[in-house]
């Protein structure tokens, strides 16, 4: 009962729908491509912080995970800002100072390589008179 000249997008009565198969493959490919693009965009702050060896890398990674699971984009924005900002390293100098003070505190006189403390200056003997200079202006 169908006319002999059907358009190409209509499926024949006994065959497979070619257009539906092509669109299904296109839909699956598009969903995979958009998903990959989403994951790349979502991990952007973490990759930026890792590439520049930032100290706050772990914090940026945690903010990215929180934003992924809670769908609150403010965490992603905060992670992006932290990945862009260079926070100064206060820990390394303070750790060095603490290590040096600990070495000084643990050092005992008389060990190899150490100079014994200088003896105190001799005290003035009683009966000796020190002359003081007086200036008259």
Secondary structure, 3 states (H helix, E strand, C coil): CCCCCCCCCCCCCCCCCHHHHHHHHHHHHHHHHHHHHHHHHHCHHHHHHHHCCCCCHHHHHHHHHHHHHHCCHHHHHHHHHHHHCCCCCCHHHHHHHHHHHHHHHHCCCCCCCCCCCCCCCCCCCCCCCCCCCCCCC
